[in-house]
């Protein structure tokens, strides 16, 4: 399953919290050199337009956090009570 489809399965009620925590994971990563520049620019684009807490914004944040910190991303989804998302993320990695 693609990360885009996985992002669609995150309930809208959790978009704000999930996006904030995914931003923290992404910005706090020591693996920044693994981030493709196009993805970083896309995230910045959505951030500037306050659209990271949308389906497409979450898709891009999930993509970045799975590249930089896959274990932390899976842990976050567990913390949010999204066990279905955890299973889907493990299947993609």
Biopython code that builds the backbone (N, CA, C, O; Angstrom):
import numpy as np
from Bio.PDB.StructureBuilder import StructureBuilder

atoms = [
    (1, "UNK", "N", (0.852, -1.184, 0.000)),
    (1, "UNK", "CA", (0.000, 0.000, 0.000)),
    (1, "UNK", "C", (0.891, 1.239, 0.000)),
    (1, "UNK", "O", (1.935, 1.272, 0.652)),
    (2, "UNK", "N", (0.465, 2.236, -0.730)),
    (2, "UNK", "CA", (1.260, 3.460, -0.821)),
    (2, "UNK", "C", (1.022, 4.352, 0.395)),
    (2, "UNK", "O", (0.003, 4.244, 1.078)),
    (3, "UNK", "N", (1.975, 5.224, 0.643)),
    (3, "UNK", "CA", (1.843, 6.157, 1.762)),
    (3, "UNK", "C", (0.670, 7.107, 1.551)),
    (3, "UNK", "O", (0.064, 7.571, 2.516)),
    (4, "UNK", "N", (0.353, 7.394, 0.307)),
    (4, "UNK", "CA", (-0.797, 8.252, 0.022)),
    (4, "UNK", "C", (-2.084, 7.587, 0.515)),
    (4, "UNK", "O", (-2.928, 8.241, 1.128)),
    (5, "UNK", "N", (-2.231, 6.295, 0.245)),
    (5, "UNK", "CA", (-3.423, 5.569, 0.698)),
    (5, "UNK", "C", (-3.433, 5.427, 2.215)),
    (5, "UNK", "O", (-4.490, 5.472, 2.844)),
    (6, "UNK", "N", (-2.266, 5.259, 2.790)),
    (6, "UNK", "CA", (-2.175, 5.159, 4.249)),
    (6, "UNK", "C", (-2.617, 6.478, 4.881)),
    (6, "UNK", "O", (-3.364, 6.475, 5.860)),
    (7, "UNK", "N", (-2.160, 7.606, 4.326)),
    (7, "UNK", "CA", (-2.546, 8.917, 4.862)),
    (7, "UNK", "C", (-4.055, 9.102, 4.821)),
    (7, "UNK", "O", (-4.629, 9.735, 5.707)),
    (8, "UNK", "N", (-4.696, 8.557, 3.802)),
    (8, "UNK", "CA", (-6.158, 8.662, 3.696)),
    (8, "UNK", "C", (-6.881, 7.954, 4.832)),
    (8, "UNK", "O", (-8.031, 8.272, 5.137)),
    (9, "UNK", "N", (-6.215, 7.007, 5.450)),
    (9, "UNK", "CA", (-6.822, 6.231, 6.534)),
    (9, "UNK", "C", (-6.647, 6.866, 7.908)),
    (9, "UNK", "O", (-7.168, 6.352, 8.899)),
    (10, "UNK", "N", (-5.927, 7.968, 7.976)),
    (10, "UNK", "CA", (-5.797, 8.678, 9.247)),
    (10, "UNK", "C", (-7.065, 9.500, 9.444)),
    (10, "UNK", "O", (-7.415, 10.312, 8.587)),
    (11, "UNK", "N", (-7.756, 9.297, 10.564)),
    (11, "UNK", "CA", (-9.008, 10.042, 10.784)),
    (11, "UNK", "C", (-8.765, 11.554, 10.814)),
    (11, "UNK", "O", (-7.774, 12.024, 11.372)),
    (12, "UNK", "N", (-9.674, 12.295, 10.211)),
    (12, "UNK", "CA", (-9.554, 13.753, 10.146)),
    (12, "UNK", "C", (-9.429, 14.371, 11.531)),
    (12, "UNK", "O", (-8.802, 15.419, 11.686)),
    (13, "UNK", "N", (-10.012, 13.741, 12.531)),
    (13, "UNK", "CA", (-9.947, 14.266, 13.900)),
    (13, "UNK", "C", (-8.518, 14.238, 14.453)),
    (13, "UNK", "O", (-8.224, 14.916, 15.438)),
    (14, "UNK", "N", (-7.635, 13.464, 13.830)),
    (14, "UNK", "CA", (-6.241, 13.363, 14.299)),
    (14, "UNK", "C", (-5.249, 14.083, 13.393)),
    (14, "UNK", "O", (-4.047, 14.058, 13.658)),
    (15, "UNK", "N", (-5.726, 14.720, 12.337)),
    (15, "UNK", "CA", (-4.813, 15.355, 11.387)),
    (15, "UNK", "C", (-3.918, 16.394, 12.035)),
    (15, "UNK", "O", (-2.718, 16.418, 11.763)),
    (16, "UNK", "N", (-4.469, 17.258, 12.887)),
    (16, "UNK", "CA", (-3.648, 18.303, 13.522)),
    (16, "UNK", "C", (-2.555, 17.693, 14.390)),
    (16, "UNK", "O", (-1.382, 18.046, 14.267)),
    (17, "UNK", "N", (-2.948, 16.776, 15.267)),
    (17, "UNK", "CA", (-1.984, 16.155, 16.183)),
    (17, "UNK", "C", (-0.943, 15.341, 15.411)),
    (17, "UNK", "O", (0.251, 15.428, 15.695)),
    (18, "UNK", "N", (-1.390, 14.563, 14.450)),
    (18, "UNK", "CA", (-0.461, 13.742, 13.670)),
    (18, "UNK", "C", (0.527, 14.612, 12.899)),
    (18, "UNK", "O", (1.719, 14.310, 12.862)),
    (19, "UNK", "N", (0.044, 15.680, 12.287)),
    (19, "UNK", "CA", (0.954, 16.524, 11.511)),
    (19, "UNK", "C", (1.979, 17.197, 12.415)),
    (19, "UNK", "O", (3.158, 17.263, 12.066)),
    (20, "UNK", "N", (1.550, 17.697, 13.568)),
    (20, "UNK", "CA", (2.494, 18.342, 14.495)),
    (20, "UNK", "C", (3.591, 17.365, 14.924)),
    (20, "UNK", "O", (4.772, 17.713, 14.950)),
    (21, "UNK", "N", (3.187, 16.154, 15.255)),
    (21, "UNK", "CA", (4.173, 15.172, 15.734)),
    (21, "UNK", "C", (5.056, 14.661, 14.609)),
    (21, "UNK", "O", (6.234, 14.379, 14.829)),
    (22, "UNK", "N", (4.506, 14.537, 13.409)),
    (22, "UNK", "CA", (5.337, 14.139, 12.272)),
    (22, "UNK", "C", (6.339, 15.233, 11.915)),
    (22, "UNK", "O", (7.464, 14.940, 11.509)),
    (23, "UNK", "N", (5.936, 16.483, 12.063)),
    (23, "UNK", "CA", (6.868, 17.600, 11.862)),
    (23, "UNK", "C", (8.005, 17.503, 12.874)),
    (23, "UNK", "O", (9.173, 17.665, 12.518)),
    (24, "UNK", "N", (7.666, 17.238, 14.133)),
    (24, "UNK", "CA", (8.693, 17.108, 15.173)),
    (24, "UNK", "C", (9.669, 15.982, 14.850)),
    (24, "UNK", "O", (10.881, 16.137, 15.002)),
    (25, "UNK", "N", (9.132, 14.848, 14.403)),
    (25, "UNK", "CA", (9.998, 13.713, 14.046)),
    (25, "UNK", "C", (10.923, 14.103, 12.898)),
    (25, "UNK", "O", (12.122, 13.828, 12.935)),
    (26, "UNK", "N", (10.362, 14.738, 11.892)),
    (26, "UNK", "CA", (11.133, 15.096, 10.707)),
    (26, "UNK", "C", (12.201, 16.141, 11.023)),
    (26, "UNK", "O", (13.356, 15.992, 10.624)),
    (27, "UNK", "N", (11.819, 17.190, 11.733)),
    (27, "UNK", "CA", (12.782, 18.251, 12.043)),
    (27, "UNK", "C", (13.829, 17.825, 13.057)),
    (27, "UNK", "O", (14.950, 18.334, 13.050)),
    (28, "UNK", "N", (13.464, 16.890, 13.933)),
    (28, "UNK", "CA", (14.397, 16.445, 14.961)),
    (28, "UNK", "C", (15.309, 15.311, 14.530)),
    (28, "UNK", "O", (16.136, 14.846, 15.314)),
    (29, "UNK", "N", (15.169, 14.867, 13.309)),
    (29, "UNK", "CA", (15.946, 13.724, 12.840)),
    (29, "UNK", "C", (17.410, 14.080, 12.601)),
    (29, "UNK", "O", (17.739, 15.174, 12.141)),
    (30, "UNK", "N", (18.264, 13.139, 12.924)),
    (30, "UNK", "CA", (19.692, 13.293, 12.638)),
    (30, "UNK", "C", (20.023, 12.745, 11.248)),
    (30, "UNK", "O", (21.178, 12.754, 10.823)),
    (31, "UNK", "N", (18.993, 12.270, 10.551)),
    (31, "UNK", "CA", (19.189, 11.684, 9.231)),
    (31, "UNK", "C", (18.769, 12.633, 8.114)),
    (31, "UNK", "O", (18.363, 12.186, 7.042)),
    (32, "UNK", "N", (18.861, 13.920, 8.352)),
    (32, "UNK", "CA", (18.380, 14.924, 7.399)),
    (32, "UNK", "C", (18.978, 14.757, 6.010)),
    (32, "UNK", "O", (18.337, 15.103, 5.017)),
    (33, "UNK", "N", (20.182, 14.239, 5.926)),
    (33, "UNK", "CA", (20.814, 14.086, 4.607)),
    (33, "UNK", "C", (20.100, 13.057, 3.728)),
    (33, "UNK", "O", (20.320, 13.016, 2.518)),
    (34, "UNK", "N", (19.254, 12.236, 4.327)),
    (34, "UNK", "CA", (18.493, 11.240, 3.560)),
    (34, "UNK", "C", (17.252, 11.841, 2.886)),
    (34, "UNK", "O", (16.642, 11.212, 2.021)),
    (35, "UNK", "N", (16.893, 13.046, 3.286)),
    (35, "UNK", "CA", (15.678, 13.680, 2.767)),
    (35, "UNK", "C", (15.907, 14.189, 1.352)),
    (35, "UNK", "O", (16.792, 15.015, 1.130)),
    (36, "UNK", "N", (15.117, 13.705, 0.387)),
    (36, "UNK", "CA", (15.230, 14.248, -0.969)),
    (36, "UNK", "C", (14.844, 15.735, -0.973)),
    (36, "UNK", "O", (13.878, 16.129, -0.319)),
    (37, "UNK", "N", (15.592, 16.544, -1.700)),
    (37, "UNK", "CA", (15.339, 17.986, -1.683)),
    (37, "UNK", "C", (13.953, 18.327, -2.223)),
    (37, "UNK", "O", (13.330, 19.276, -1.748)),
    (38, "UNK", "N", (13.463, 17.580, -3.195)),
    (38, "UNK", "CA", (12.123, 17.838, -3.728)),
    (38, "UNK", "C", (11.051, 17.629, -2.657)),
    (38, "UNK", "O", (10.083, 18.386, -2.583)),
    (39, "UNK", "N", (11.229, 16.612, -1.841)),
    (39, "UNK", "CA", (10.272, 16.353, -0.766)),
    (39, "UNK", "C", (10.329, 17.466, 0.278)),
    (39, "UNK", "O", (9.293, 17.919, 0.764)),
    (40, "UNK", "N", (11.526, 17.899, 0.618)),
    (40, "UNK", "CA", (11.671, 18.998, 1.579)),
    (40, "UNK", "C", (10.995, 20.264, 1.054)),
    (40, "UNK", "O", (10.325, 20.966, 1.812)),
    (41, "UNK", "N", (11.163, 20.557, -0.221)),
    (41, "UNK", "CA", (10.530, 21.738, -0.820)),
    (41, "UNK", "C", (9.010, 21.610, -0.828)),
    (41, "UNK", "O", (8.297, 22.590, -0.611)),
    (42, "UNK", "N", (8.521, 20.405, -1.076)),
    (42, "UNK", "CA", (7.074, 20.176, -1.069)),
    (42, "UNK", "C", (6.498, 20.393, 0.318)),
    (42, "UNK", "O", (5.447, 21.017, 0.469)),
    (43, "UNK", "N", (7.186, 19.879, 1.332)),
    (43, "UNK", "CA", (6.729, 20.062, 2.711)),
    (43, "UNK", "C", (6.745, 21.543, 3.068)),
    (43, "UNK", "O", (5.801, 22.040, 3.683)),
    (44, "UNK", "N", (7.785, 22.239, 2.697)),
    (44, "UNK", "CA", (7.859, 23.677, 2.959)),
    (44, "UNK", "C", (6.705, 24.406, 2.275)),
    (44, "UNK", "O", (6.101, 25.303, 2.863)),
    (45, "UNK", "N", (6.401, 24.028, 1.051)),
    (45, "UNK", "CA", (5.293, 24.623, 0.309)),
    (45, "UNK", "C", (3.978, 24.473, 1.081)),
    (45, "UNK", "O", (3.238, 25.440, 1.262)),
    (46, "UNK", "N", (3.706, 23.257, 1.528)),
    (46, "UNK", "CA", (2.459, 23.028, 2.280)),
    (46, "UNK", "C", (2.486, 23.724, 3.633)),
    (46, "UNK", "O", (1.453, 24.197, 4.105)),
    (47, "UNK", "N", (3.644, 23.791, 4.254)),
    (47, "UNK", "CA", (3.758, 24.449, 5.565)),
    (47, "UNK", "C", (3.457, 25.942, 5.428)),
    (47, "UNK", "O", (2.738, 26.519, 6.244)),
    (48, "UNK", "N", (4.013, 26.553, 4.395)),
    (48, "UNK", "CA", (3.791, 27.988, 4.181)),
    (48, "UNK", "C", (2.320, 28.310, 3.937)),
    (48, "UNK", "O", (1.880, 29.427, 4.212)),
    (49, "UNK", "N", (1.571, 27.369, 3.435)),
    (49, "UNK", "CA", (0.151, 27.563, 3.145)),
    (49, "UNK", "C", (-0.744, 26.952, 4.215)),
    (49, "UNK", "O", (-1.957, 26.840, 4.037)),
    (50, "UNK", "N", (-0.126, 26.554, 5.339)),
    (50, "UNK", "CA", (-0.856, 25.972, 6.466)),
    (50, "UNK", "C", (-1.692, 24.768, 6.022)),
    (50, "UNK", "O", (-2.860, 24.638, 6.391)),
    (51, "UNK", "N", (-1.080, 23.900, 5.232)),
    (51, "UNK", "CA", (-1.785, 22.738, 4.706)),
    (51, "UNK", "C", (-1.155, 21.409, 5.093)),
    (51, "UNK", "O", (-1.431, 20.386, 4.467)),
    (52, "UNK", "N", (-0.314, 21.415, 6.117)),
    (52, "UNK", "CA", (0.281, 20.146, 6.532)),
    (52, "UNK", "C", (-0.722, 19.255, 7.260)),
    (52, "UNK", "O", (-0.565, 18.034, 7.278)),
    (53, "UNK", "N", (-1.737, 19.847, 7.852)),
    (53, "UNK", "CA", (-2.757, 19.062, 8.547)),
    (53, "UNK", "C", (-3.911, 18.734, 7.606)),
    (53, "UNK", "O", (-5.079, 18.772, 7.993)),
    (54, "UNK", "N", (-3.558, 18.412, 6.362)),
    (54, "UNK", "CA", (-4.534, 17.960, 5.376)),
    (54, "UNK", "C", (-4.095, 16.583, 4.906)),
    (54, "UNK", "O", (-3.002, 16.123, 5.237)),
    (55, "UNK", "N", (-4.938, 15.940, 4.146)),
    (55, "UNK", "CA", (-4.597, 14.600, 3.651)),
    (55, "UNK", "C", (-3.299, 14.608, 2.855)),
    (55, "UNK", "O", (-2.439, 13.754, 3.071)),
    (56, "UNK", "N", (-3.146, 15.552, 1.945)),
    (56, "UNK", "CA", (-1.940, 15.614, 1.118)),
    (56, "UNK", "C", (-0.720, 16.015, 1.959)),
    (56, "UNK", "O", (0.379, 15.503, 1.747)),
    (57, "UNK", "N", (-0.917, 16.919, 2.900)),
    (57, "UNK", "CA", (0.184, 17.299, 3.786)),
    (57, "UNK", "C", (0.656, 16.131, 4.635)),
    (57, "UNK", "O", (1.857, 15.920, 4.804)),
    (58, "UNK", "N", (-0.292, 15.374, 5.166)),
    (58, "UNK", "CA", (0.060, 14.190, 5.962)),
    (58, "UNK", "C", (0.776, 13.145, 5.119)),
    (58, "UNK", "O", (1.689, 12.468, 5.592)),
    (59, "UNK", "N", (0.354, 13.021, 3.872)),
    (59, "UNK", "CA", (1.031, 12.080, 2.980)),
    (59, "UNK", "C", (2.507, 12.435, 2.863)),
    (59, "UNK", "O", (3.370, 11.566, 2.989)),
    (60, "UNK", "N", (2.798, 13.708, 2.621)),
    (60, "UNK", "CA", (4.194, 14.135, 2.466)),
    (60, "UNK", "C", (4.975, 14.019, 3.773)),
    (60, "UNK", "O", (6.148, 13.647, 3.766)),
    (61, "UNK", "N", (4.328, 14.336, 4.893)),
    (61, "UNK", "CA", (5.001, 14.199, 6.188)),
    (61, "UNK", "C", (5.277, 12.729, 6.503)),
    (61, "UNK", "O", (6.341, 12.392, 7.022)),
    (62, "UNK", "N", (4.329, 11.864, 6.191)),
    (62, "UNK", "CA", (4.542, 10.423, 6.389)),
    (62, "UNK", "C", (5.704, 9.935, 5.541)),
    (62, "UNK", "O", (6.546, 9.161, 5.997)),
    (63, "UNK", "N", (5.735, 10.395, 4.313)),
    (63, "UNK", "CA", (6.821, 10.014, 3.409)),
    (63, "UNK", "C", (8.175, 10.420, 4.006)),
    (63, "UNK", "O", (9.107, 9.618, 4.052)),
    (64, "UNK", "N", (8.268, 11.655, 4.454)),
    (64, "UNK", "CA", (9.528, 12.143, 5.027)),
    (64, "UNK", "C", (9.892, 11.397, 6.306)),
    (64, "UNK", "O", (11.036, 10.978, 6.478)),
    (65, "UNK", "N", (8.932, 11.231, 7.192)),
    (65, "UNK", "CA", (9.250, 10.585, 8.467)),
    (65, "UNK", "C", (9.600, 9.108, 8.290)),
    (65, "UNK", "O", (10.395, 8.564, 9.057)),
    (66, "UNK", "N", (9.013, 8.456, 7.284)),
    (66, "UNK", "CA", (9.366, 7.056, 7.034)),
    (66, "UNK", "C", (10.752, 6.934, 6.411)),
    (66, "UNK", "O", (11.426, 5.921, 6.597)),
    (67, "UNK", "N", (11.180, 7.944, 5.682)),
    (67, "UNK", "CA", (12.544, 7.948, 5.145)),
    (67, "UNK", "C", (13.543, 8.202, 6.270)),
    (67, "UNK", "O", (14.565, 7.523, 6.366)),
    (68, "UNK", "N", (13.242, 9.185, 7.122)),
    (68, "UNK", "CA", (14.188, 9.630, 8.140)),
    (68, "UNK", "C", (14.145, 8.806, 9.420)),
    (68, "UNK", "O", (15.190, 8.452, 9.967)),
    (69, "UNK", "N", (12.957, 8.502, 9.894)),
    (69, "UNK", "CA", (12.799, 7.849, 11.199)),
    (69, "UNK", "C", (11.625, 6.858, 11.174)),
    (69, "UNK", "O", (10.601, 7.107, 11.809)),
    (70, "UNK", "N", (11.762, 5.753, 10.457)),
    (70, "UNK", "CA", (10.630, 4.831, 10.356)),
    (70, "UNK", "C", (10.152, 4.270, 11.697)),
    (70, "UNK", "O", (8.949, 4.115, 11.909)),
    (71, "UNK", "N", (11.079, 3.967, 12.597)),
    (71, "UNK", "CA", (10.683, 3.406, 13.897)),
    (71, "UNK", "C", (9.879, 4.415, 14.719)),
    (71, "UNK", "O", (8.875, 4.066, 15.340)),
    (72, "UNK", "N", (10.329, 5.654, 14.715)),
    (72, "UNK", "CA", (9.619, 6.699, 15.458)),
    (72, "UNK", "C", (8.239, 6.958, 14.849)),
    (72, "UNK", "O", (7.280, 7.243, 15.567)),
    (73, "UNK", "N", (8.147, 6.856, 13.538)),
    (73, "UNK", "CA", (6.869, 7.064, 12.866)),
    (73, "UNK", "C", (5.878, 5.978, 13.257)),
    (73, "UNK", "O", (4.720, 6.270, 13.555)),
    (74, "UNK", "N", (6.320, 4.745, 13.257)),
    (74, "UNK", "CA", (5.453, 3.633, 13.657)),
    (74, "UNK", "C", (5.054, 3.795, 15.121)),
    (74, "UNK", "O", (3.897, 3.565, 15.474)),
    (75, "UNK", "N", (5.990, 4.185, 15.968)),
    (75, "UNK", "CA", (5.682, 4.407, 17.387)),
    (75, "UNK", "C", (4.639, 5.503, 17.565)),
    (75, "UNK", "O", (3.753, 5.384, 18.412)),
    (76, "UNK", "N", (4.739, 6.560, 16.780)),
    (76, "UNK", "CA", (3.765, 7.644, 16.855)),
    (76, "UNK", "C", (2.369, 7.133, 16.505)),
    (76, "UNK", "O", (1.397, 7.464, 17.184)),
    (77, "UNK", "N", (2.271, 6.338, 15.459)),
    (77, "UNK", "CA", (0.960, 5.820, 15.060)),
    (77, "UNK", "C", (0.376, 4.912, 16.146)),
    (77, "UNK", "O", (-0.835, 4.895, 16.366)),
    (78, "UNK", "N", (1.244, 4.164, 16.818)),
    (78, "UNK", "CA", (0.786, 3.349, 17.960)),
    (78, "UNK", "C", (0.270, 4.263, 19.065)),
    (78, "UNK", "O", (-0.791, 4.015, 19.640)),
    (79, "UNK", "N", (1.022, 5.316, 19.359)),
    (79, "UNK", "CA", (0.657, 6.286, 20.395)),
    (79, "UNK", "C", (-0.705, 6.928, 20.098)),
    (79, "UNK", "O", (-1.483, 7.201, 21.012)),
    (80, "UNK", "N", (-0.978, 7.162, 18.826)),
    (80, "UNK", "CA", (-2.243, 7.770, 18.420)),
    (80, "UNK", "C", (-3.385, 6.756, 18.365)),
    (80, "UNK", "O", (-4.532, 7.114, 18.097)),
    (81, "UNK", "N", (-3.060, 5.492, 18.620)),
    (81, "UNK", "CA", (-4.077, 4.446, 18.612)),
    (81, "UNK", "C", (-4.472, 4.003, 17.218)),
    (81, "UNK", "O", (-5.584, 3.517, 17.013)),
    (82, "UNK", "N", (-3.585, 4.161, 16.268)),
    (82, "UNK", "CA", (-3.880, 3.825, 14.881)),
    (82, "UNK", "C", (-3.210, 2.503, 14.496)),
    (82, "UNK", "O", (-2.281, 2.474, 13.688)),
    (83, "UNK", "N", (-3.694, 1.428, 15.081)),
    (83, "UNK", "CA", (-3.073, 0.116, 14.866)),
    (83, "UNK", "C", (-3.159, -0.330, 13.405)),
    (83, "UNK", "O", (-2.253, -1.007, 12.917)),
    (84, "UNK", "N", (-4.230, 0.038, 12.701)),
    (84, "UNK", "CA", (-4.333, -0.312, 11.278)),
    (84, "UNK", "C", (-3.237, 0.384, 10.473)),
    (84, "UNK", "O", (-2.665, -0.201, 9.553)),
    (85, "UNK", "N", (-2.954, 1.627, 10.826)),
    (85, "UNK", "CA", (-1.892, 2.377, 10.137)),
    (85, "UNK", "C", (-0.541, 1.738, 10.421)),
    (85, "UNK", "O", (0.306, 1.655, 9.532)),
    (86, "UNK", "N", (-0.333, 1.285, 11.655)),
    (86, "UNK", "CA", (0.921, 0.620, 12.021)),
    (86, "UNK", "C", (1.152, -0.590, 11.126)),
    (86, "UNK", "O", (2.245, -0.779, 10.592)),
    (87, "UNK", "N", (0.120, -1.403, 10.968)),
    (87, "UNK", "CA", (0.237, -2.596, 10.115)),
    (87, "UNK", "C", (0.565, -2.202, 8.680)),
    (87, "UNK", "O", (1.429, -2.810, 8.050)),
    (88, "UNK", "N", (-0.119, -1.192, 8.165)),
    (88, "UNK", "CA", (0.113, -0.738, 6.791)),
    (88, "UNK", "C", (1.531, -0.206, 6.620)),
    (88, "UNK", "O", (2.178, -0.489, 5.612)),
    (89, "UNK", "N", (2.021, 0.562, 7.592)),
    (89, "UNK", "CA", (3.378, 1.105, 7.501)),
    (89, "UNK", "C", (4.421, -0.010, 7.521)),
    (89, "UNK", "O", (5.411, 0.038, 6.791)),
    (90, "UNK", "N", (4.188, -1.004, 8.359)),
    (90, "UNK", "CA", (5.149, -2.112, 8.419)),
    (90, "UNK", "C", (5.172, -2.899, 7.106)),
    (90, "UNK", "O", (6.210, -3.431, 6.712)),
    (91, "UNK", "N", (4.025, -2.969, 6.438)),
    (91, "UNK", "CA", (3.957, -3.662, 5.156)),
    (91, "UNK", "C", (4.705, -2.910, 4.058)),
    (91, "UNK", "O", (5.211, -3.524, 3.118)),
    (92, "UNK", "N", (4.776, -1.579, 4.173)),
    (92, "UNK", "CA", (5.452, -0.792, 3.139)),
    (92, "UNK", "C", (6.950, -0.738, 3.322)),
    (92, "UNK", "O", (7.680, -0.472, 2.367)),
    (93, "UNK", "N", (7.429, -0.986, 4.543)),
    (93, "UNK", "CA", (8.877, -0.860, 4.758)),
    (93, "UNK", "C", (9.622, -2.125, 4.439)),
    (93, "UNK", "O", (10.844, -2.171, 4.572)),
]
sb = StructureBuilder()
sb.init_structure("model")
sb.init_model(0)
sb.init_chain("A")
sb.init_seg("    ")
for serial, (resi, resn, name, xyz) in enumerate(atoms, 1):
    if name == "N":
        sb.init_residue(resn, " ", resi, " ")
    sb.init_atom(name, np.array(xyz, "f"), 0.0, 1.0, " ", f" {name:<3s}", serial, name[0])
structure = sb.get_structure()
